[in-house]
């Protein structure tokens, strides 16, 4: 498991770096402008429309496939898979048709502040990009299928073709025609499906046309998926409200939120998604085997491990939001105004990184237990809080207020889920988690002071970029030393494993 997680993290790091290059290219050519706003909305619409369905299907698919395969064999599990895929394609056809016909009112819902040329571009881009829902749906299913078959590496690689194609399409849009922006997006999403399909076939998947609406397993998918759909859809309302308000706060506001969000989710994508991807099928098997103690142990290790990584990065991101943004995006059409908007959003997004990470792990735990209603209920509460805070905080902090509202709602949602899980399966070793968390916070505070000191010392002599690099190195070294001497169990286990591995070589 640890080896697999490590490889996935390496792949994710490389994929995220390429993803950052994608955002840098977009910022270089379009900055925070009407075109970038329209393009990002055209990405958001099919993603938001389909994300709740795709997430729900993938979430319910893994435990159900595992259960069917154990009880009835692989042949029946494949039949269930094909039946689900065919119903999914029919649904995608309906979604794509509705998205094309009603593109303008949909855009107005997602970005009520759009007018004139920005609105025209967003509608045109959306009518093209909505085709991507077909490939999104299939990718969700086949990625989950591969994870069930213990192939976690192949699904992790889909970011590479996606990012390469999107980068190429941005460059072509500047040099040839803007149509390459949405067309490139569709091709990029299609490439993800085309990439995973051969690996799924290699693992035993064979397509068969089956549309059996009386299949009890399909009905069970719908039963399990509906709460996830509702929970995910209300979560997507966060995105809707954020971007609607951002479109009215400032030109380029949507773009600034996107750039900042890409940065804040970097760590989430690398560490948390890598961990949850491997953990979810494993927890699903523990649930089927009724191994609750094993589930608790795995969850505790995951929570402590996430805290060790996420908390110091949160501190560092808040301290150096402005230099980070300047380093990554400060060139081309990305001007001082865009940098200010993005830095403000990044600072406040950073506060909620831990909450977002915990939500991912805790939600997957409930889904593995085939309890999709609890995450939905807690998501509704968190979203209501987010909407209220969005309206209030945006008046005082502008774009930053939208980010802060998102962070507070994420932290609240994680707390509610943790309390619900404790009521469901009993004590979770809260004292051990709390002790580790306090140690990590103290170590992160020391790290922050060391990093800020190094930055301020080097800045006058070498400039912002070099000072930021020195601050990261100094902070990382100090944090590593502090957590080692604090004797945190997870750290001691890791150090012991490294020593053992090195000992085998010498």
C-alpha positions as CSV (number, residue, x, y, z in Angstrom):
1,X,0.0,0.0,0.0
2,X,2.7,2.5,1.0
3,X,4.7,1.8,-2.1
4,X,1.6,2.3,-4.3
5,X,0.8,5.6,-2.6
6,X,4.4,6.7,-3.1
7,X,4.3,6.0,-6.8
8,X,0.9,7.7,-7.1
9,X,2.2,10.7,-5.3
10,X,5.2,11.0,-7.7
11,X,2.9,10.7,-10.7
12,X,0.5,13.3,-9.2
13,X,3.4,15.7,-8.5
14,X,4.5,15.5,-12.1
15,X,0.9,15.8,-13.3
16,X,0.3,18.8,-11.1
17,X,3.5,20.5,-12.2
18,X,2.2,20.1,-15.8
19,X,-1.2,21.3,-14.6
20,X,0.5,24.4,-13.2
21,X,2.2,24.9,-16.5
22,X,-1.2,24.8,-18.1
23,X,-2.5,27.6,-15.8
24,X,0.7,29.6,-16.3
25,X,0.2,29.4,-20.1
26,X,-3.4,30.5,-19.7
27,X,-2.4,33.4,-17.4
28,X,0.5,34.4,-19.7
29,X,-1.7,34.7,-22.8
30,X,-5.0,35.8,-21.3
31,X,-4.3,37.0,-17.7
32,X,-7.4,37.6,-15.6
33,X,-9.6,38.8,-18.5
34,X,-13.0,38.4,-20.2
35,X,-11.7,35.6,-22.4
36,X,-10.2,33.7,-19.5
37,X,-13.4,34.2,-17.5
38,X,-15.6,32.9,-20.4
39,X,-13.2,29.9,-21.0
40,X,-13.2,28.9,-17.3
41,X,-16.9,29.1,-17.1
42,X,-17.2,26.8,-20.1
43,X,-15.0,24.3,-18.3
44,X,-17.0,24.8,-15.0
45,X,-20.4,24.1,-16.6
46,X,-19.9,20.5,-17.9
47,X,-17.7,19.7,-14.9
48,X,-20.3,20.9,-12.4
49,X,-23.3,19.5,-14.3
50,X,-21.7,16.1,-14.5
51,X,-19.4,16.0,-11.5
52,X,-22.2,15.2,-9.0
53,X,-23.5,12.3,-11.2
54,X,-20.0,10.9,-12.0
55,X,-18.9,11.2,-8.4
56,X,-22.0,9.5,-7.2
57,X,-21.7,6.6,-9.7
58,X,-18.0,6.0,-9.0
59,X,-18.6,6.2,-5.3
60,X,-21.4,3.6,-5.3
61,X,-19.9,1.5,-8.1
62,X,-16.8,0.4,-6.1
63,X,-18.5,-1.2,-3.1
64,X,-21.3,-2.7,-5.2
65,X,-18.9,-4.2,-7.7
66,X,-16.8,-5.6,-4.8
67,X,-19.9,-7.1,-3.2
68,X,-21.3,-8.6,-6.5
69,X,-17.9,-10.1,-7.4
70,X,-17.6,-11.8,-4.0
71,X,-21.1,-13.2,-4.0
72,X,-21.7,-14.0,-7.7
73,X,-18.4,-13.9,-9.5
74,X,-16.7,-11.6,-12.0
75,X,-19.0,-12.4,-14.9
76,X,-22.0,-11.0,-13.0
77,X,-20.0,-8.0,-11.9
78,X,-19.1,-7.2,-15.5
79,X,-22.7,-7.6,-16.5
80,X,-23.6,-5.0,-13.9
81,X,-20.8,-2.7,-15.1
82,X,-22.0,-2.8,-18.7
83,X,-25.6,-2.2,-17.8
84,X,-24.6,0.8,-15.7
85,X,-22.4,2.2,-18.5
86,X,-25.2,2.0,-21.1
87,X,-27.6,3.8,-18.9
88,X,-24.9,6.4,-18.2
89,X,-24.4,7.0,-21.9
90,X,-28.1,7.6,-22.4
91,X,-28.1,10.1,-19.5
92,X,-25.1,11.9,-21.0
93,X,-26.9,12.2,-24.3
94,X,-29.8,14.0,-22.6
95,X,-27.4,16.3,-20.6
96,X,-25.4,17.2,-23.7
97,X,-28.6,18.0,-25.7
98,X,-30.0,20.2,-22.9
99,X,-26.7,21.9,-22.4
100,X,-26.4,22.8,-26.1
101,X,-30.0,24.1,-26.4
102,X,-30.1,26.1,-23.1
103,X,-26.4,27.2,-23.1
104,X,-27.2,30.9,-22.6
105,X,-29.5,30.6,-19.6
106,X,-27.1,28.1,-18.0
107,X,-24.2,30.5,-18.4
108,X,-26.3,33.3,-16.8
109,X,-26.9,31.0,-13.9
110,X,-23.2,30.3,-13.5
111,X,-22.0,33.8,-14.1
112,X,-24.9,36.3,-13.8
113,X,-22.4,39.2,-14.2
114,X,-21.5,38.3,-17.8
115,X,-22.7,40.6,-20.5
116,X,-21.8,41.5,-24.1
117,X,-18.8,39.8,-25.6
118,X,-18.0,37.9,-22.4
119,X,-21.5,36.4,-22.4
120,X,-21.3,35.6,-26.2
121,X,-17.9,33.8,-25.8
122,X,-19.0,31.9,-22.7
123,X,-22.2,30.6,-24.5
124,X,-20.2,29.6,-27.6
125,X,-17.5,27.8,-25.6
126,X,-20.1,26.0,-23.5
127,X,-22.0,24.6,-26.5
128,X,-18.7,23.0,-27.7
129,X,-17.4,21.9,-24.3
130,X,-20.7,20.2,-23.2
131,X,-19.8,17.3,-25.5
132,X,-17.2,16.4,-23.0
133,X,-19.8,14.9,-20.5
134,X,-19.7,11.6,-22.5
135,X,-16.0,11.1,-21.9
136,X,-16.3,12.4,-18.3
137,X,-18.8,9.7,-17.4
138,X,-16.9,6.8,-19.0
139,X,-13.7,7.9,-17.4
140,X,-15.3,7.9,-13.9
141,X,-16.5,4.3,-14.3
142,X,-13.3,2.9,-15.9
143,X,-11.0,4.6,-13.4
144,X,-13.0,3.1,-10.6
145,X,-12.9,-0.3,-12.3
146,X,-9.1,-0.2,-12.5
147,X,-8.9,0.8,-8.8
148,X,-11.0,-2.3,-7.9
149,X,-8.5,-4.4,-9.9
150,X,-5.6,-2.8,-7.8
151,X,-4.4,-0.8,-10.8
152,X,-3.9,2.7,-9.3
153,X,-1.1,3.8,-11.5
154,X,-2.8,3.9,-14.8
155,X,-5.7,6.1,-13.7
156,X,-3.2,8.5,-12.0
157,X,-1.6,9.1,-15.4
158,X,-4.6,10.5,-17.2
159,X,-3.6,14.1,-16.2
160,X,-0.6,14.0,-18.6
161,X,-2.4,13.8,-22.0
162,X,-5.1,16.1,-20.6
163,X,-2.7,18.9,-19.7
164,X,-0.6,18.5,-22.8
165,X,-3.6,18.9,-25.1
166,X,-5.1,21.8,-23.1
167,X,-1.7,23.7,-23.2
168,X,-1.5,23.1,-27.0
169,X,-5.1,24.3,-27.5
170,X,-4.4,27.5,-25.5
171,X,-1.3,28.3,-27.7
172,X,-3.3,27.5,-30.9
173,X,-6.2,29.7,-29.8
174,X,-3.8,32.7,-29.6
175,X,-2.1,32.0,-32.9
176,X,-5.0,30.6,-35.0
177,X,-8.5,31.0,-33.6
178,X,-10.3,31.1,-30.2
179,X,-12.3,28.0,-31.2
180,X,-9.3,25.9,-30.2
181,X,-10.0,26.7,-26.5
182,X,-13.2,24.6,-26.2
183,X,-12.3,22.1,-28.9
184,X,-9.0,21.4,-27.1
185,X,-10.9,20.9,-23.8
186,X,-13.1,18.3,-25.3
187,X,-10.2,16.5,-26.9
188,X,-8.3,16.6,-23.6
189,X,-11.1,15.0,-21.7
190,X,-11.6,12.4,-24.4
191,X,-7.9,11.5,-24.2
192,X,-8.5,10.5,-20.5
193,X,-11.0,7.9,-21.5
194,X,-8.9,6.7,-24.4
195,X,-6.0,6.3,-22.1
196,X,-7.6,4.2,-19.4
197,X,-9.7,2.0,-21.7
198,X,-6.9,-0.3,-22.9
199,X,-5.8,-0.9,-19.3
200,X,-9.4,-1.8,-18.3
201,X,-9.5,-4.3,-21.2
202,X,-6.2,-5.8,-20.1
203,X,-7.7,-6.3,-16.6
204,X,-10.6,-8.3,-18.0
205,X,-13.2,-5.7,-19.0
206,X,-15.3,-6.6,-22.1
207,X,-18.1,-4.5,-23.4
208,X,-21.6,-5.9,-23.9
209,X,-24.8,-4.1,-24.8
210,X,-27.1,-4.6,-21.8
211,X,-29.9,-2.2,-20.8
212,X,-31.8,-4.1,-18.1
213,X,-33.9,-1.5,-16.1
214,X,-35.1,-4.3,-13.8
215,X,-31.6,-5.1,-12.6
216,X,-31.7,-4.8,-8.8
217,X,-28.1,-3.7,-8.7
218,X,-28.7,-0.8,-11.0
219,X,-31.6,0.2,-8.8
220,X,-29.3,-0.1,-5.8
221,X,-26.8,2.2,-7.5
222,X,-29.5,4.8,-8.0
223,X,-30.5,4.4,-4.3
224,X,-27.0,4.8,-3.1
225,X,-26.1,7.5,-5.7
226,X,-29.1,9.8,-5.1
227,X,-27.8,11.1,-1.7
228,X,-24.3,11.5,-3.1
229,X,-25.8,13.4,-6.1
230,X,-27.7,15.7,-3.7
231,X,-24.7,16.1,-1.5
232,X,-22.3,16.7,-4.4
233,X,-24.8,19.0,-6.1
234,X,-25.2,21.2,-3.1
235,X,-21.4,21.3,-2.8
236,X,-21.3,22.4,-6.5
237,X,-23.6,25.3,-5.5
238,X,-20.5,26.6,-3.7
239,X,-18.8,26.9,-7.0
240,X,-21.8,28.4,-8.6
241,X,-22.3,31.0,-5.9
242,X,-18.5,31.8,-5.8
243,X,-18.3,32.4,-9.5
244,X,-21.6,34.3,-9.8
245,X,-20.5,36.7,-7.1
246,X,-16.9,36.9,-8.5
247,X,-18.3,37.8,-11.9
248,X,-19.9,40.9,-10.3
249,X,-17.0,41.8,-8.1
250,X,-14.3,42.4,-10.7
251,X,-13.4,41.6,-14.3
252,X,-11.1,38.6,-14.0
253,X,-12.5,37.7,-10.6
254,X,-13.4,34.2,-11.8
255,X,-9.9,33.7,-13.3
256,X,-8.3,34.9,-10.0
257,X,-10.4,32.4,-8.0
258,X,-9.4,29.7,-10.4
259,X,-5.7,30.4,-10.3
260,X,-5.8,30.5,-6.5
261,X,-7.9,27.4,-6.2
262,X,-5.5,25.5,-8.4
263,X,-2.7,26.4,-6.1
264,X,-4.6,25.6,-2.9
265,X,-5.7,22.2,-4.2
266,X,-2.2,21.2,-5.3
267,X,-1.4,19.5,-2.0
268,X,-4.9,18.0,-1.9
269,X,-4.4,16.5,-5.3
270,X,-0.9,15.1,-4.5
271,X,-1.2,13.7,-1.0
272,X,-4.9,13.4,-0.1
273,X,-6.2,12.1,-3.5
274,X,-3.3,9.6,-3.7
275,X,-4.1,8.3,-0.2
276,X,-7.9,8.2,-0.7
277,X,-7.6,6.5,-4.1
278,X,-5.7,3.5,-2.6
279,X,-7.6,3.6,0.7
280,X,-11.2,3.5,-0.6
281,X,-11.2,0.0,-2.2
282,X,-9.3,-1.3,0.8
283,X,-11.8,0.2,3.3
284,X,-14.7,-1.2,1.1
285,X,-13.2,-4.7,1.5
286,X,-12.8,-4.2,5.3
287,X,-16.5,-3.2,5.5
288,X,-17.6,-6.3,3.5
289,X,-15.4,-8.4,5.9
290,X,-16.8,-6.5,8.9
291,X,-13.2,-5.5,10.0
292,X,-14.2,-2.3,11.9
293,X,-11.0,-2.2,14.0
294,X,-8.9,-2.4,10.8
295,X,-11.0,0.4,9.4
296,X,-10.4,2.6,12.5
297,X,-6.7,1.9,12.4
298,X,-6.4,2.8,8.7
299,X,-8.5,5.9,9.1
300,X,-6.4,7.1,12.1
301,X,-3.1,6.7,10.2
302,X,-4.6,8.6,7.3
303,X,-5.8,11.5,9.4
304,X,-2.5,11.8,11.2
305,X,-0.5,11.5,8.0
306,X,-2.6,14.2,6.3
307,X,-2.1,16.5,9.3
308,X,1.7,16.1,9.1
309,X,1.8,17.2,5.5
310,X,-1.1,19.7,5.2
311,X,-0.7,21.9,8.3
312,X,2.9,23.1,7.5
313,X,2.0,23.7,3.9
314,X,-1.1,25.7,5.0
315,X,1.2,27.9,7.2
316,X,3.7,28.4,4.4
317,X,1.0,29.2,1.8
318,X,-0.5,31.9,4.0
319,X,2.9,33.4,4.8
320,X,4.0,33.5,1.2
321,X,0.8,33.8,-0.8
322,X,2.0,36.9,-2.8
323,X,5.5,35.7,-3.7
324,X,4.1,32.3,-4.7
325,X,1.6,33.9,-7.1
326,X,4.2,36.2,-8.5
327,X,6.6,33.4,-9.0
328,X,4.1,31.2,-10.9
329,X,2.0,33.6,-12.8
330,X,3.8,37.0,-12.8
331,X,4.5,37.4,-16.5
332,X,2.7,38.2,-19.8
333,X,-0.9,39.5,-19.4
334,X,-1.0,38.6,-15.7
335,X,-0.7,42.2,-14.3
336,X,-0.4,43.6,-10.8
337,X,-4.2,43.8,-10.4
338,X,-4.6,40.1,-11.3
339,X,-1.7,39.2,-8.9
340,X,-3.4,41.1,-6.0
341,X,-6.8,39.4,-6.6
342,X,-5.2,35.9,-6.8
343,X,-2.9,36.4,-3.8
344,X,-5.9,37.5,-1.7
345,X,-7.9,34.4,-2.7
346,X,-4.9,32.1,-2.2
347,X,-4.3,33.3,1.4
348,X,-7.9,32.6,2.4
349,X,-8.2,29.3,0.5
350,X,-5.1,28.0,2.4
351,X,-7.1,28.2,5.7
352,X,-9.4,25.5,4.5
353,X,-6.9,23.0,2.9
354,X,-7.0,20.8,6.0
355,X,-10.8,20.8,6.0
356,X,-11.0,19.8,2.3
357,X,-8.5,17.0,2.9
358,X,-10.4,15.6,5.8
359,X,-13.7,15.8,3.9
360,X,-12.2,13.6,1.2
361,X,-11.1,10.9,3.6
362,X,-14.2,10.9,5.8
363,X,-16.7,11.0,3.0
364,X,-15.0,8.0,1.3
365,X,-15.2,6.1,4.6
366,X,-19.0,6.6,4.8
367,X,-19.4,5.7,1.1
368,X,-17.4,2.5,1.7
369,X,-20.0,1.6,4.4
370,X,-22.7,2.3,1.8
371,X,-23.9,5.3,3.9
372,X,-24.3,8.1,1.4
373,X,-27.0,10.0,3.4
374,X,-24.8,11.3,6.2
375,X,-22.3,13.0,3.9
376,X,-25.2,14.5,2.0
377,X,-26.8,15.9,5.2
378,X,-23.6,17.4,6.4
379,X,-22.8,18.8,3.0
380,X,-26.1,20.7,2.9
381,X,-25.3,22.3,6.3
382,X,-21.8,23.3,5.1
383,X,-23.2,24.7,1.9
384,X,-25.8,26.8,3.6
385,X,-23.1,28.3,5.9
386,X,-20.9,28.9,2.8
387,X,-23.6,30.8,0.9
388,X,-24.4,33.0,3.9
389,X,-20.7,33.7,4.6
390,X,-20.1,34.3,0.8
391,X,-22.7,37.1,0.8
392,X,-21.4,38.7,4.0
393,X,-17.6,38.3,3.6
394,X,-17.4,39.3,-0.1
395,X,-18.7,42.8,0.9
396,X,-15.7,43.3,3.2
397,X,-13.0,41.2,1.6
398,X,-14.0,41.0,-2.1
399,X,-12.6,37.9,-3.8
400,X,-10.8,37.0,-0.6
401,X,-14.1,36.8,1.2
402,X,-15.4,34.2,-1.2
403,X,-12.3,32.1,-0.6
404,X,-12.6,32.5,3.2
405,X,-16.2,31.4,3.2
406,X,-15.2,28.3,1.3
407,X,-12.5,27.5,3.8
408,X,-14.8,27.9,6.8
409,X,-17.5,25.7,5.3
410,X,-14.9,23.0,4.5
411,X,-13.6,23.0,8.1
412,X,-17.2,22.9,9.5
413,X,-18.1,20.1,7.1
414,X,-15.1,18.0,8.2
415,X,-15.9,18.5,11.9
416,X,-19.5,17.4,11.3
417,X,-18.5,14.3,9.4
418,X,-16.0,13.3,12.1
419,X,-18.6,13.6,14.8
420,X,-21.1,11.6,12.7
421,X,-18.5,8.8,12.0
422,X,-17.7,8.6,15.8
423,X,-21.4,8.1,16.5
424,X,-21.6,5.4,13.8
425,X,-18.6,3.2,14.5
426,X,-17.5,4.3,18.0
427,X,-14.2,5.9,19.4
428,X,-11.7,6.8,16.8
429,X,-8.6,7.4,18.9
430,X,-9.3,11.1,19.3
431,X,-6.6,11.6,22.0
432,X,-3.9,10.2,19.7
433,X,-5.1,12.4,16.8
434,X,-5.3,15.5,19.0
435,X,-1.8,14.9,20.5
436,X,-0.3,14.5,17.0
437,X,-2.2,17.5,15.7
438,X,-1.0,19.8,18.5
439,X,2.6,18.7,17.9
440,X,2.3,19.3,14.2
441,X,0.8,22.8,14.8
442,X,3.7,23.8,17.1
443,X,6.2,22.4,14.7
444,X,4.6,24.3,11.8
445,X,4.7,27.6,13.8
446,X,8.4,27.1,14.4
447,X,8.8,26.3,10.7
448,X,6.9,29.5,9.8
449,X,9.1,31.7,11.9
450,X,12.2,30.2,10.4
451,X,11.0,30.4,6.9
452,X,9.9,34.1,7.3
453,X,13.2,35.0,8.9
454,X,15.1,33.4,6.0
455,X,12.9,35.2,3.4
456,X,13.3,38.6,5.0
457,X,17.1,38.1,5.4
458,X,17.7,37.1,1.8
459,X,15.1,39.3,0.0
460,X,17.2,42.5,-0.1
461,X,20.2,40.7,-1.5
462,X,18.8,38.2,-4.0
463,X,15.2,39.1,-4.9
464,X,11.8,37.6,-4.2
465,X,12.1,34.3,-6.2
466,X,15.4,33.2,-4.7
467,X,14.3,34.3,-1.2
468,X,11.2,32.2,-1.5
469,X,13.2,29.1,-2.5
470,X,15.6,29.7,0.5
471,X,12.6,30.1,2.8
472,X,11.1,26.8,1.6
473,X,14.3,25.0,2.2
474,X,14.9,26.5,5.6
475,X,11.3,25.9,6.7
476,X,11.4,22.3,5.4
477,X,14.6,21.5,7.3
478,X,13.4,23.1,10.5
479,X,10.0,21.3,10.4
480,X,11.7,17.9,9.7
481,X,14.0,18.3,12.7
482,X,11.2,19.5,15.0
483,X,8.7,16.7,14.2
484,X,11.5,14.1,14.5
485,X,12.5,15.2,18.0
486,X,8.8,15.5,19.0
487,X,8.7,11.7,18.5
488,X,5.5,11.6,16.5
489,X,4.6,7.9,15.9
490,X,4.0,8.2,12.2
491,X,7.3,10.0,11.7
492,X,9.2,7.4,13.8
493,X,7.7,4.6,11.7
494,X,8.7,6.4,8.5
495,X,12.3,7.0,9.7
496,X,12.6,3.4,10.8
497,X,11.4,2.2,7.4
498,X,14.0,4.4,5.7
499,X,16.8,3.1,8.0
500,X,15.8,-0.4,7.3
501,X,15.8,0.2,3.6
502,X,19.2,1.9,3.7
503,X,20.6,-0.9,5.8
504,X,19.7,-3.4,3.1
505,X,22.0,-1.5,0.7
506,X,25.0,-1.1,3.0
